[in-house]
Amino acid sequence: MPILSPYRTLLPERRVALVIYAVRTTPEARERYVQRLVKRGGGFRAATLRTWPVDRLAREVVRARVEDGQDELDLLQLLYVDLEPAIQITFLDSAGVQHTDGKIAEELEPPYADVPSVRRAAETVVQQHGDDGVRYLHTLVRYSRDWWPEIDLVVSELGGSADSDSSQPDDRLPKGQQ
């Protein structure tokens, strides 16, 4: 069985809400998804897809699974940094990393913390945020492992394999997107 990315462990409704938000806030996102749906085949013409309401387009994007790895990273960053930064704030505060509302200070260079700080932050995230926290930690393992020393080992010790997410997908939609 293929290992799911942290993005793919989100319930489809939540992924749809993230794609809706991305399309509404990033002008080029809509055209990128339209082109991928056309390329995938299935009878849709670009001119037709461009006329679809955002929510219909987003549902088709998620159903057809046309989000690529960069989209997944961007959508997870949108979730954890812009829409629902509470988990990231918990992690950064516990690790002692300078930030503003979950956004790491630009002048900082990775690695952002030492191993004991990473361990403490990961434990705090799991305690305070449960399965959502575990998914967040798997996101760090998958996309920014080099920035957080031994995060893969810490996550493996805390909640199974560092490359898969055994937690139940969360069915909450990003705030304001319900």
C-alpha positions, 0 to 999 in steps of 0.5 A, a space after each residue: 500500500 502506498 504511503 500517503 502524504 500528510 495532505 492525503 490523510 486529510 478528509 476530502 472535504 478539508 482538501 476541497 476547502 483548502 483548494 477553494 481557498 487557494 484558488 480564491 487567493 492565488 490567481 494562477 492556481 485556478 488556471 494551473 488546476 484547469 490545465 491539469 484536469 484537461 491534461 488528465 483527460 476525461 472529456 473536460 475542455 479548458 473553456 468549460 472548466 474555466 466557467 465552473 464555480 470555484 467549489 465545483 472546480 475544487 471538488 473535481 481537483 480533489 476527486 481527480 487527485 491532480 494536486 502535485 507534490 508542490 501543491 500539497 506542500 503549498 496547501 499544507 503551508 496554507 493550512 498550518 501557517 495562514 489558516 490554522 497556525 495554532 499547531 505551528 505556534 505551539 511547536 515553535 514556542 515549545 522549540 524556542 524559535 522566534 516567530 510572529 503568529 507562526 511565521 518564522 523570522 526571515 533572518 533565522 537560518 536552519 536548523 532552527 532548534 537543537 534536538 532536545 528542543 525539537 523533541 520537547 516541541 514534538 511532545 507538546 504538539 502531540 499532547 495539545 493537538 492530538 491527531 492533528 498535531 501528529 499530522 503536522 509533525 509528519 508534514 515537518 518530517 516529509 517537507 522540512 526534515 533538515 530544518 529540525 534535527 532528528 524530527 524523523 526519529 522523534 516522530 517515529 518514537 511518538 507515533 509510528 512511522 515517520 513516513 506515514 500517518 496512522 492518525 484518523 483524518 480530521 474532518 474540520 474545514 479551515 476556518 471561514 471555509 465551512 
